Amino acid sequence: MPSVLPEGEAVPEDGGLPSSALLGAPARPLGFYVHVPYCATRCGYCDFNTYTATELRSTGGVLASRDNYADTLVDEIRLARKVLGDDPRPVRTVFVGGGTPTLLAADDLVRMLAAVRDEFGLADDAEVTTEANPESVDPAYLAALRAGGFNRISFGMQSARQHVLKVLDRTHTPGRPEACVAEARAAGFEHVNLDLIYGTPGESDDDWRASLDAAIGAGPDHVSAYALIVEEGTQLARRIRRGEVPMTDDDVHADRYLIADETLKTAGFEWYEVSNWATTDAGRCLHNELYWRGADWWGAGPGAHSHVGGVRWWNVKHPGAYAGALAAGRSPGAGREILSEEDRRVERILLELRLQDGCPLSLLKPKGLTASHQALKDGLLQPEPYEQGRATLTLRGRLLADAVVRNLVD
C-alpha cells in the first residue's frame, strides 16, 4: 500500500496560512501539482498514493469515483484561491501526475487546467505537463490535451524489454511509448519526456542499452532515468524476500547510471539534475526545477504535498476522505509543518546540490565546508565552480550524491 504520511500540526479547517508565508511571494514562482490517484492495475514496485477500482470499492469509497474526480479537484483549486487571497502571481507551471492521469477523460484534465487558469491565470510561457501511460492515450486524446492547453507530456516507458516490464508489472507493450512520442509530436507537443527505470531484477547491461537506444530513437527532448528503489510493502519487495527475484545491487545501479550518462550525452542530451537529461534548456522540466529550488507550489489531490513560503502541508491520502472534506467545505489538509531557517538551509543543500549548477558554498557551516574541501580533493566536486563559490558535483560525485549531501549539511 502507499507510504505513510508524515506527522505534523493540524491544518486549519479553512486551510489558512500564517501571514509570514506570503511575505515576498511575488518574487517567487508559483506552480500547481495535480494528483490523479487512479491506476488500472498496481505496478509491483510502486508505493505511490494510487488506487485501483477494486481497492476503492473495497474501502467503500462512494465519493471517490473517477467520474466526479475533476469536480472535486476543481473545488480544491477554488479553495487555493481563497487561501492565497490576493496573491497576484500567475501560475508558472502545472504538472498533472499520478497514478495514471490519462485514465480520466481528456476533457476532465482540460477542465482542471481551466480552473487553475480561471482562478489564478497562467504565465504567458507557462509549462503545462501531464504524465501518461502509453496504453491509455491515442492521437485523438493527445490532440484534445494539446488543444486544451497542455504543452508538455511525460510517458512512462521504464524499459524496452518485455521481461523487464513483466518484473515491474507494467502493462504496456514494448514499442508503444516510442509510438506515443510520434503521436504527441503530431498533436503539437513541443516537449516530450520518457521515464526510464534501471536496475530491475533480471535486467542486463544490454537490456539497459537497448532501452536507452529505443528512448533516444523515439525523439523526445527529455529523458528521466531513475534507479529502481525497492520499497517495503510493495509486491516486488515481497517477491524479493521470497527469493523469486534477486535483490538489486548498488554497484549495478552505478554501472547503469554511467551507461545512461554516456549514451545520452553522445546523443545530444545534457544532464541538468542527477536523474534528468534534456537536449536544450527549453526542454528541461521547469516544474521539477521549482521543487529543487524551493519555490512555491500548491499540491491538489489526495496525498498531495504543498509548499508556500516555508510552510509545507499534505492532504489526506484516501480519495474518499479527500472528497468528503471538500464536500463539507473543509480543507483536505492532514497536517503541516512550518520550516525553520535551519530546515530551509538544509533543504537547499539537499536539493540544489543535485542540480548542474550546484549550491552556494555560503550555505555550508564550518563542518560542512571542511567536508566540501575533502569532497573536492576526492574528485566529487568540480574545481572551477568551487573557486567561484559553488559546490557542483562531478560525474563521480553524482554517483555518490547522497553521501556527499550527508557530509555537507553538517
LOGU-26495 format. One line per field, with one value per residue (C-alpha): residue number from 0; residue in three letters; chain; x, y, z. Coordinates in steps of 0.2 Angstrom, whole numbers, plus 2048, in hexadecimal, padded with zeros to 3 digits. Layout:
seq = (NUM,...)
type = (ala,...)
mol = (A,...)
east = (X,...)
north = (Y,...)
up = (Z,...)
This chain:
seq = (0,1,2,3,4,5,6,7,8,9,10,11,12,13,14,15,16,17,18,19,20,21,22,23,24,25,26,27,28,29,30,31,32,33,34,35,36,37,38,39,40,41,42,43,44,45,46,47,48,49,50,51,52,53,54,55,56,57,58,59,60,61,62,63,64,65,66,67,68,69,70,71,72,73,74,75,76,77,78,79,80,81,82,83,84,85,86,87,88,89,90,91,92,93,94,95,96,97,98,99,100,101,102,103,104,105,106,107,108,109,110,111,112,113,114,115,116,117,118,119,120,121,122,123,124,125,126,127,128,129,130,131,132,133,134,135,136,137,138,139,140,141,142,143,144,145,146,147,148,149,150,151,152,153,154,155,156,157,158,159,160,161,162,163,164,165,166,167,168,169,170,171,172,173,174,175,176,177,178,179,180,181,182,183,184,185,186,187,188,189,190,191,192,193,194,195,196,197,198,199,200,201,202,203,204,205,206,207,208,209,210,211,212,213,214,215,216,217,218,219,220,221,222,223,224,225,226,227,228,229,230,231,232,233,234,235,236,237,238,239,240,241,242,243,244,245,246,247,248,249,250,251,252,253,254,255,256,257,258,259,260,261,262,263,264,265,266,267,268,269,270,271,272,273,274,275,276,277,278,279,280,281,282,283,284,285,286,287,288,289,290,291,292,293,294,295,296,297,298,299,300,301,302,303,304,305,306,307,308,309,310,311,312,313,314,315,316,317,318,319,320,321,322,323,324,325,326,327,328,329,330,331,332,333,334,335,336,337,338,339,340,341,342,343,344,345,346,347,348,349,350,351,352,353,354,355,356,357,358,359,360,361,362,363,364,365,366,367,368,369,370,371,372,373,374,375,376,377,378,379,380,381,382,383,384,385,386,387,388,389,390,391,392,393,394,395,396,397,398,399,400,401,402,403,404,405,406,407,408,409)
type = (met,pro,ser,val,leu,pro,glu,gly,glu,ala,val,pro,glu,asp,gly,gly,leu,pro,ser,ser,ala,leu,leu,gly,ala,pro,ala,arg,pro,leu,gly,phe,tyr,val,his,val,pro,tyr,cys,ala,thr,arg,cys,gly,tyr,cys,asp,phe,asn,thr,tyr,thr,ala,thr,glu,leu,arg,ser,thr,gly,gly,val,leu,ala,ser,arg,asp,asn,tyr,ala,asp,thr,leu,val,asp,glu,ile,arg,leu,ala,arg,lys,val,leu,gly,asp,asp,pro,arg,pro,val,arg,thr,val,phe,val,gly,gly,gly,thr,pro,thr,leu,leu,ala,ala,asp,asp,leu,val,arg,met,leu,ala,ala,val,arg,asp,glu,phe,gly,leu,ala,asp,asp,ala,glu,val,thr,thr,glu,ala,asn,pro,glu,ser,val,asp,pro,ala,tyr,leu,ala,ala,leu,arg,ala,gly,gly,phe,asn,arg,ile,ser,phe,gly,met,gln,ser,ala,arg,gln,his,val,leu,lys,val,leu,asp,arg,thr,his,thr,pro,gly,arg,pro,glu,ala,cys,val,ala,glu,ala,arg,ala,ala,gly,phe,glu,his,val,asn,leu,asp,leu,ile,tyr,gly,thr,pro,gly,glu,ser,asp,asp,asp,trp,arg,ala,ser,leu,asp,ala,ala,ile,gly,ala,gly,pro,asp,his,val,ser,ala,tyr,ala,leu,ile,val,glu,glu,gly,thr,gln,leu,ala,arg,arg,ile,arg,arg,gly,glu,val,pro,met,thr,asp,asp,asp,val,his,ala,asp,arg,tyr,leu,ile,ala,asp,glu,thr,leu,lys,thr,ala,gly,phe,glu,trp,tyr,glu,val,ser,asn,trp,ala,thr,thr,asp,ala,gly,arg,cys,leu,his,asn,glu,leu,tyr,trp,arg,gly,ala,asp,trp,trp,gly,ala,gly,pro,gly,ala,his,ser,his,val,gly,gly,val,arg,trp,trp,asn,val,lys,his,pro,gly,ala,tyr,ala,gly,ala,leu,ala,ala,gly,arg,ser,pro,gly,ala,gly,arg,glu,ile,leu,ser,glu,glu,asp,arg,arg,val,glu,arg,ile,leu,leu,glu,leu,arg,leu,gln,asp,gly,cys,pro,leu,ser,leu,leu,lys,pro,lys,gly,leu,thr,ala,ser,his,gln,ala,leu,lys,asp,gly,leu,leu,gln,pro,glu,pro,tyr,glu,gln,gly,arg,ala,thr,leu,thr,leu,arg,gly,arg,leu,leu,ala,asp,ala,val,val,arg,asn,leu,val,asp)
mol = (A,A,A,A,A,A,A,A,A,A,A,A,A,A,A,A,A,A,A,A,A,A,A,A,A,A,A,A,A,A,A,A,A,A,A,A,A,A,A,A,A,A,A,A,A,A,A,A,A,A,A,A,A,A,A,A,A,A,A,A,A,A,A,A,A,A,A,A,A,A,A,A,A,A,A,A,A,A,A,A,A,A,A,A,A,A,A,A,A,A,A,A,A,A,A,A,A,A,A,A,A,A,A,A,A,A,A,A,A,A,A,A,A,A,A,A,A,A,A,A,A,A,A,A,A,A,A,A,A,A,A,A,A,A,A,A,A,A,A,A,A,A,A,A,A,A,A,A,A,A,A,A,A,A,A,A,A,A,A,A,A,A,A,A,A,A,A,A,A,A,A,A,A,A,A,A,A,A,A,A,A,A,A,A,A,A,A,A,A,A,A,A,A,A,A,A,A,A,A,A,A,A,A,A,A,A,A,A,A,A,A,A,A,A,A,A,A,A,A,A,A,A,A,A,A,A,A,A,A,A,A,A,A,A,A,A,A,A,A,A,A,A,A,A,A,A,A,A,A,A,A,A,A,A,A,A,A,A,A,A,A,A,A,A,A,A,A,A,A,A,A,A,A,A,A,A,A,A,A,A,A,A,A,A,A,A,A,A,A,A,A,A,A,A,A,A,A,A,A,A,A,A,A,A,A,A,A,A,A,A,A,A,A,A,A,A,A,A,A,A,A,A,A,A,A,A,A,A,A,A,A,A,A,A,A,A,A,A,A,A,A,A,A,A,A,A,A,A,A,A,A,A,A,A,A,A,A,A,A,A,A,A,A,A,A,A,A,A,A,A,A,A,A,A,A,A,A,A,A,A,A,A,A,A,A,A,A,A,A,A,A,A,A,A,A,A,A,A,A,A,A,A,A,A,A,A,A,A,A,A)
east = (800,805,812,80D,80B,816,810,80D,802,7F0,7EB,7DD,7CC,7CD,7DE,7E5,7F8,802,804,817,814,810,81D,828,81C,81C,82F,82D,825,815,811,802,804,7F4,7F3,7E8,7E8,7E1,7EA,7E3,7EE,7FB,80D,817,825,819,815,80E,7FD,7F3,7E3,7DB,7C9,7C8,7D2,7C6,7B6,7BE,7C0,7AE,7B4,7A3,7AA,7BA,7B3,7BE,7AE,7AD,7BF,7C2,7B3,7BB,7CD,7C5,7BE,7D0,7D6,7C9,7CE,7E0,7DA,7D2,7E1,7ED,7E2,7E7,7F8,7FB,806,801,804,815,814,806,80A,7FD,804,7FE,7F9,7F4,7EC,7E8,7DB,7D0,7C8,7D3,7C5,7C6,7D9,7D5,7C8,7D4,7E0,7D3,7CF,7E1,7E1,7D0,7D5,7E7,7EB,7FA,80A,80C,81A,812,818,809,80D,804,80A,803,803,807,7F8,7EB,7ED,7EA,7EC,7DB,7DE,7EF,7E8,7DA,7E7,7F1,7E2,7DE,7EE,7FA,80B,816,813,81D,81B,81F,82A,835,83D,83D,83E,82F,836,83B,82A,823,82D,827,815,814,805,80B,814,825,825,815,81E,828,819,811,81F,81B,809,80C,817,80A,7FD,808,812,822,829,828,831,833,836,842,846,856,85C,84C,850,854,859,86A,876,870,85E,862,86B,85D,850,85B,85D,84A,847,853,84D,83B,841,83C,845,845,84A,848,852,84F,857,84A,847,83F,832,82C,81A,81A,817,829,830,826,82C,83E,83C,835,844,83A,845,856,859,85F,871,879,888,87D,873,883,888,877,878,889,882,873,87D,889,87C,871,87F,885,873,873,86B,872,86F,868,863,86A,85C,857,85E,857,85D,85A,857,845,843,846,838,835,828,835,841,835,836,849,84B,83E,831,81E,812,801,7FE,7EC,7E5,7E5,7F6,7FD,80A,80C,818,816,822,82A,819,817,807,800,7EE,7E5,7EA,7DA,7CF,7BF,7C5,7CC,7BC,7B2,7BC,7BA,7A7,7A5,7AE,7BE,7D0,7D6,7E7,7EC,7FB,808,819,820,832,840,84E,859,84D,84D,860,861,854,85D,86D,863,85A,866,875,86C,86B,878,87D,87D,87B,884,892,88B,87D,88A,88F,8A1,8A0,897,8A4,8B2,8A9,8A7,8BA,8BC,8AF,8B9,8C9,8BF,8B9,8A7,8A6,8AB,8BA,8B5,8A4,8AB,8B7,8A8,89F,894,894,891,891,89D,897,89E,896,885,888,88B,87F,876,886,88D,87D,87D,88F,88B,87B,885)
north = (800,812,819,822,834,83E,845,857,864,866,86F,87C,877,886,881,892,896,8A1,8B2,8AF,8A3,8B0,8BC,8BF,8B4,8BE,8BA,8A8,89D,894,883,876,864,85A,848,83B,82C,81F,810,802,7F6,7F8,7F6,7EB,7F8,806,80E,81E,823,81B,80F,803,802,7F2,7FB,809,7FE,7F4,803,80A,819,81F,831,82B,828,82C,833,841,843,853,85C,858,85D,86E,871,870,87C,888,885,88A,89A,89E,899,8A3,8B2,8C0,8B8,8C0,8B2,8A9,897,893,880,873,860,853,843,833,825,825,837,831,824,834,83B,848,854,852,856,865,86A,869,874,880,882,887,893,89B,89D,8A2,8A5,89C,8A5,8A8,89B,88F,87D,871,85E,84E,83D,82F,81C,818,80C,819,826,827,835,83C,83C,845,851,856,859,864,86E,870,878,86A,86C,85F,84C,83F,82D,81F,813,80B,7FE,7F8,7E6,7DC,7D1,7E0,7E8,7D8,7D8,7EA,7E5,7F2,7EF,7F8,7EF,7F3,800,808,817,81A,81B,827,833,834,836,844,84D,84C,853,862,85E,868,85F,84C,842,82F,828,819,80E,805,7F7,7EC,7DA,7D0,7DF,7DE,7EB,7E7,7E9,7FA,7FF,7FA,804,813,811,80F,81E,829,822,828,83A,841,851,84B,83A,836,827,821,812,806,808,7F9,800,7F6,7F0,7EF,7DF,7DF,7E0,7D1,7C7,7CC,7C6,7B6,7B3,7B4,7C2,7C8,7D8,7E7,7EB,7FD,7F9,7F4,804,80E,805,808,81A,81C,813,81F,82F,82A,824,833,83F,838,83A,84C,84C,856,852,860,856,846,83B,847,84B,857,85C,86E,87A,87C,869,869,865,876,86F,864,872,87B,86D,86C,87F,880,88B,88B,87E,878,865,861,850,841,840,84F,85A,86D,87A,88D,898,88C,883,871,868,857,851,842,833,82A,831,82E,838,845,847,847,855,860,85C,862,872,86D,86D,85B,85F,851,85A,868,86E,87F,87E,886,890,881,875,880,881,86E,86C,878,86E,85D,863,86F,864,858,866,869,87A,873,87D,88C,888,896,88B,87F,880,87E,86B,86A,875,86A,85B,865,867,854,851,85C,853,842,848,849,85C,866,871,880,883,880,88F,899,895,886,873,86B,858,84F,83F,835,841,83D,82B,82F,83E,838,835,846,84F,846,84D,85E,862,860)
up = (800,7FE,80A,81B,81C,828,838,83B,843,83E,82E,832,82B,81F,819,81F,81F,82B,824,823,815,808,80D,7FD,7F3,7E3,7E1,7E1,7D3,7D7,7D0,7D2,7D4,7D0,7D7,7CE,7D9,7CD,7C5,7BA,7C4,7D1,7CB,7D7,7DB,7DE,7EF,7E9,7EF,7E2,7E2,7D6,7D4,7DE,7EC,7ED,7ED,7FB,806,802,7F9,7F3,7F1,7E8,7D6,7C7,7BF,7CC,7D0,7C5,7CE,7DF,7D9,7D3,7E4,7EB,7DE,7E4,7F6,7F1,7EA,7FA,805,7FA,7FA,7EF,7EB,7DA,7D2,7C2,7C3,7BA,7B9,7BB,7BC,7BC,7C4,7CB,7CB,7B9,7B4,7A3,7AA,7AC,79C,793,797,7A9,7A9,79E,7AA,7B9,7B0,7AB,7BE,7C2,7B3,7B9,7CB,7C9,7B7,7AE,7AA,798,797,7A3,7A2,7A3,7A5,7A7,7AA,79F,79E,78C,78B,791,783,771,764,767,77A,778,76B,778,786,77A,775,787,78C,790,788,790,793,79C,798,7A3,799,7A6,79A,789,78E,791,79F,7A8,7A7,7AD,7BD,7C0,7BC,7AE,7A3,793,785,77F,771,776,780,770,765,772,770,75D,761,76E,761,754,760,763,773,773,782,785,793,795,7A6,7A8,7B7,7B8,7C4,7C3,7C8,7B8,7AE,7A5,79F,78E,793,79A,78A,780,78A,789,776,774,77E,775,764,768,768,779,77F,791,799,7AC,7B2,7C4,7CD,7D3,7E5,7EE,7FA,809,807,7F4,7EB,7E4,7F6,7FA,7EB,7EF,801,7FB,7F0,7DF,7D8,7DE,7E8,7DE,7E0,7E3,7D8,7CA,7CC,7CB,7BB,7B3,7B8,7AF,7A0,7A0,7A1,794,788,78A,789,779,772,776,788,796,7A8,7B2,7C2,7C8,7C0,7B2,7A0,793,781,785,793,78D,78E,7A1,7AD,7B4,7C1,7C9,7C9,7D4,7E0,7E0,7E2,7F1,7E8,7EC,7E6,7EA,7EA,7E6,7E8,7F5,7FD,7F4,7FC,7FB,800,801,80A,815,81A,814,815,80E,80B,811,807,803,7F5,7FE,80E,802,7F9,809,811,802,801,813,80F,818,813,80F,817,823,82B,829,82F,82F,82A,834,82C,830,827,818,817,818,80B,7FF,801,7FE,7EF,7E6,7E7,7DB,7CE,7C1,7C8,7DA,7EA,7F1,7FD,808,80E,816,829,82E,82F,81E,816,81D,815,805,804,806,7F9,7ED,7F0,7EE,7DD,7E2,7DF,7D0,7D3,7C8,7CF,7E0,7DE,7D9,7E9,7E4,7E8,7D8,7D6,7CA,7C1,7CF,7DB,7D3,7D7,7E9,7EB,7FA,804,7FE,804,815,818,812,81C,82D)
